[in-house]
Amino acid sequence: HNSNSIMSNFFNEQHRTDGGNLQLMEARLLELYSSLRALVRSNEALEEALAESSEDDLDFIQAIDENLTLMKKERNLAIELIREMQQRGAKNIDLPQDICDMNIPHR
């Protein structure tokens, strides 16, 4: 999948279920924020475990990489959802600073 098709699928799915309901869109946005913060905590724990490991543990490395991929996808979805909500008239909605500041490498 390229990111455009993911976004397109996401919004087609959203529109079928929320009918443009800003409250439901906001609930989805809050779920994304919660998931992103949990993934950051997970990666911190994985990186700590990897640092304590006597060798490069490929399972830890793979899990960290998978989390980063998901974080990139979820943050992009959150940004697109915010744009969609703003187009529908939502005010005072923006990406929280901690999510803007997340170090998500572009791979």
N, C-alpha and C positions, 0 to 999 in steps of 0.2 A: 504494500500500500504506500502511496505517497501521501504526504500530509494533507494535500488538498482533498483527496478522496476520504480521508479519515474525518476531516472537518465537515465535508459535505454529508457524509453518512451520519455524523453526530447531529448535525442540525436537522437533517431530514427526520431522524428519529425523535429529536426534541420537539419538532413542530407537530409531529403526529400525537405526541403525548401531552404537550402543554398548551397547545393552541395559542402560543404567544403569551401565556400567563407569566407575568414578571415574577410573581411569588414563587412559582415552581422553578423558574430559571434561577432565581436567587438561591433557592434550596440546593439546586444542582451545583451552583458555584461554591457554596459553603462546603458541600461534600468534597469537591475538588481541592479546596484549601486544606481541609482536614487530612485528606489522603496525601497531599504533598508534604505536609508537616510530618506525618507518620513515616513517609519514605525517607525523609531527612534523618529522623531518629534511627531508623533501621540501618541506613548507610553508616551513620556514626558508630553504631554498635558493631557492624560488620568490619569497618575499617580498624576499630580497636582490636577486635578478635584477630584480624589479619596481622596487625602489628605485633601481637603477642605470639603468633604462630612461629614456629621455628623454620618453616618453609613457606613458599608461596602456595597457599591453598586455593586451588582453582575454583572450588565451590564458592568460596567467599568472593573471589574476583568476579565470577560469573553473576552472583547475586547482586553485587554492587552495580555491575554494568546493566543488568536487567532493571534495577531500580532507577538508574539514571535515564534509561530509555523511557520508562513509564513516567518519570518526573517531567521529562521534556514534553511528552505527549499531553500530559495533564495540564501543564502550565500553558501550553499553546491552546488547549481547549478552553481554559479559563479566560485567556485573553480574547478569544473569539466570542465566547459567551458574553463577556462584558461589552464588547462592541455591539453585539446583537441587542443586548438589553438597552444600551444607550440609544440605538436606533429606534427602539420601541418606546423611548421616552423616560427611561430610568435616569434619575439624577443622583449625584454624589456617589457614584459607584466606580471603584478603581481597584487595581491589583494591590493588595497589602504590601507594604515595604519588605517584610521578611520573605515574601514569595518573589518579589522583584529581585532581591539580593541573593537568591539561591544560586549557588555555583553549579550550573548544569552544563557540562561540556557539550559542544556540538560535535557529535560523531557521525 
